[in-house]
Amino acid sequence: MALSVLFVIYAWPTLGMWSLLIVAGFYWLIAIVLLIKIWDTIHKDKLKLKITMQELSLDRAALFPKDAQ
């Protein structure tokens, strides 16, 4: 964030409002790349949440045997 402000301050005399557009575009690009990576991870089921839920149910059964049915 500080580098963005520094860029705008130093680029303002030459680029003016374009410096704000460049910074905004940079942050939009980062957001789009991260969203694509998140979507890809969720879509390809790389989170392994099913295995985690199975392990949690086994832990619950071990800790509370009378609740396990």
C-alpha positions as a Markdown table, in Angstrom:
| # | Residue | x | y | z |
|---|---|---|---|---|
| 1 | Met | 0.0 | 0.0 | 0.0 |
| 2 | Ala | 2.8 | 2.4 | 0.9 |
| 3 | Leu | 4.5 | 1.6 | -2.4 |
| 4 | Ser | 1.3 | 2.4 | -4.3 |
| 5 | Val | 1.1 | 5.8 | -2.5 |
| 6 | Leu | 4.8 | 6.5 | -3.2 |
| 7 | Phe | 4.3 | 5.6 | -6.9 |
| 8 | Val | 1.3 | 8.0 | -7.2 |
| 9 | Ile | 3.2 | 10.8 | -5.4 |
| 10 | Tyr | 6.2 | 10.5 | -7.7 |
| 11 | Ala | 4.3 | 9.8 | -10.9 |
| 12 | Trp | 1.7 | 12.5 | -10.4 |
| 13 | Pro | 3.7 | 15.4 | -12.0 |
| 14 | Thr | 4.1 | 13.4 | -15.2 |
| 15 | Leu | 1.1 | 11.1 | -15.4 |
| 16 | Gly | -1.5 | 12.8 | -13.3 |
| 17 | Met | -4.7 | 10.8 | -12.9 |
| 18 | Trp | -3.2 | 8.0 | -15.0 |
| 19 | Ser | -1.0 | 7.1 | -12.0 |
| 20 | Leu | -4.2 | 6.3 | -10.0 |
| 21 | Leu | -5.5 | 4.3 | -12.9 |
| 22 | Ile | -2.3 | 2.3 | -13.1 |
| 23 | Val | -2.3 | 1.5 | -9.4 |
| 24 | Ala | -6.0 | 0.5 | -9.6 |
| 25 | Gly | -5.4 | -1.7 | -12.6 |
| 26 | Phe | -2.5 | -3.4 | -10.8 |
| 27 | Tyr | -4.7 | -4.2 | -7.9 |
| 28 | Trp | -7.5 | -5.4 | -10.2 |
| 29 | Leu | -5.0 | -7.7 | -11.9 |
| 30 | Ile | -3.9 | -9.2 | -8.6 |
| 31 | Ala | -7.5 | -9.7 | -7.6 |
| 32 | Ile | -8.4 | -11.4 | -10.9 |
| 33 | Val | -5.3 | -13.7 | -10.7 |
| 34 | Leu | -6.2 | -14.7 | -7.1 |
| 35 | Leu | -9.8 | -15.3 | -8.0 |
| 36 | Ile | -8.8 | -17.6 | -10.8 |
| 37 | Lys | -6.4 | -19.5 | -8.5 |
| 38 | Ile | -9.2 | -19.9 | -5.9 |
| 39 | Trp | -11.7 | -21.0 | -8.5 |
| 40 | Asp | -9.3 | -23.5 | -9.9 |
| 41 | Thr | -8.5 | -24.9 | -6.4 |
| 42 | Ile | -12.2 | -25.3 | -5.6 |
| 43 | His | -13.1 | -26.6 | -9.0 |
| 44 | Lys | -10.5 | -29.3 | -9.0 |
| 45 | Asp | -11.3 | -30.2 | -5.4 |
| 46 | Lys | -7.7 | -29.7 | -4.2 |
| 47 | Leu | -8.9 | -28.6 | -0.7 |
| 48 | Lys | -9.2 | -32.2 | 0.5 |
| 49 | Leu | -12.1 | -31.1 | 2.7 |
| 50 | Lys | -13.8 | -34.5 | 2.5 |
| 51 | Ile | -10.8 | -36.2 | 4.1 |
| 52 | Thr | -10.6 | -33.6 | 6.8 |
| 53 | Met | -14.3 | -34.1 | 7.6 |
| 54 | Gln | -13.8 | -37.9 | 7.8 |
| 55 | Glu | -10.9 | -37.4 | 10.2 |
| 56 | Leu | -13.0 | -35.1 | 12.3 |
| 57 | Ser | -15.8 | -37.6 | 12.5 |
| 58 | Leu | -13.3 | -40.3 | 13.6 |
| 59 | Asp | -11.9 | -38.0 | 16.3 |
| 60 | Arg | -15.4 | -37.2 | 17.5 |
| 61 | Ala | -16.2 | -40.9 | 17.7 |
| 62 | Ala | -13.0 | -41.6 | 19.6 |
| 63 | Leu | -13.7 | -38.7 | 22.1 |
| 64 | Phe | -17.4 | -39.3 | 22.5 |
| 65 | Pro | -18.1 | -43.0 | 21.9 |
| 66 | Lys | -21.7 | -42.8 | 23.2 |
| 67 | Asp | -22.5 | -40.2 | 20.6 |
| 68 | Ala | -21.2 | -42.2 | 17.7 |
| 69 | Gln | -24.0 | -44.1 | 16.1 |
